[in-house]
Amino acid sequence: MQKIDKLGLMPVDTEKGFKKYQTKNWGEIPEAIKAPLRQQLYDEQHGVCCYCCKSLGNENTTIEHLKSRNDYPHKCFDYDNLLLSCRTAKQCDNAKGSQELHLTPLMDECESEINLNLAGELESESERGNEAIKILNLNSRKACRRRKDLFTMMSEVFGYDLPYTPPIEIVNEDALEMLLTCLPDKGQRHELKYIVKKLTE
């Protein structure tokens, strides 16, 4: 999980469309109305999932309500309550459902309270950090394997042996940019930056 800065406003076309559908269920709102919002959230999150920070480049995504529609219906169309999540089975939005998180991607503390080890596992020393990891199933076997594969790629590029801590050169701007140029989309580049940041904290 990483901090998301909600700097924008609801896209005008989406806002107008939402006004027509405020009495309808979220699922009844046409995708054409949601599409500008989906793109803006994608850009705002640098192309990664709001919870697991996996690249959303080729992923099927869902517009996530941080505060659930069931418990907070007045926040259904609140831009600050909307994030973009991957649709990974039994993880992130699919795992969270209507549960409430006490540590969220909109909080600065999510950067420091959730850490990453060289096994690809997220860990936390805070109760709410561990709660978020568990609710969102962020340490699923698939998620940990994905992070571990990124470590392996970095070890091959930078020439260090796992499971030892990556060398300080990995945070060198030029070296990191060299690696990032090999990745085809914004989401993949930001996902790798997230991994590097977590490993060198």
Residue, then its C-alpha position, 0 to 999 in steps of 0.5 A: m500500500q502506498k499513499i495516494d494524493k487525491l489532487g483532482l476533482m471528479p471529471v465533469d462528464t462523470e459528475k454530470g452522469f452521476k447526477k442522473y443516476q443518484t437514485k440507481n444502483w452503482g452497477e446500473i450506471p453505464e460504463a461510458i459515464k464511469a470511463p473518464l473517472r476510471q482513467q483519472l483514477y488510473d493516472e492519479q495512482h500512477g497506474v497501480c492498484c490502490y491496495c497491492c500496488k500491482s501494475l494495472g496495465n492489462e488488468n481488469t479494474t474496478i472502481e473501489h469505494l473506500k467507505s462501502r456503499n452499504d454503510y456510507p451511501h452518502k459517500c457513493f459519489d464522493y470523489d475522495n472515496l473512490l479509488l481504482s483496484c485490481r480485480t484479483a480473486k480473493q484479494c484487494d477489493n474482492a477480499k475487502g467487500s464492505q469491511e472498513l480499513h483503519l489504515t488506508p491508501l489516503m493516509d500518510e502512515c500507510e507508507s511507514e506502517i506497512n513494510l516489505n521483506l525479501a520473501g516478498e511478504l508485506e509486514s507491519e508492527s501496527e495492529r491496523g497495518n496487519e489488519a489491512i494486510k489480512i483483510l485485503n489478503l496482500n500476502s497471498r501466494k501469488a502476490c508474494r511470488r510477483r514481488k519476489d520475481l521483481f526482486t529477482m529481476m533487480s538482482e540480475v540487473f544490479g548484480y547482487d545475490l538474494p536474499y541479501t539486502p540490495p546494494i545502495e546503488i539500486v536507488n541511484e537515479d541513473a541505474l534505476e532509470m536504466l531498469l525502468t526504461c525496459l518496462p513498457d507502461k507507467g504502471q509497471r514502472h511505478e510498481l517497480k519504484y514502489i518495490v525499490k522504495k520498500l526494499t531500501e527504507 
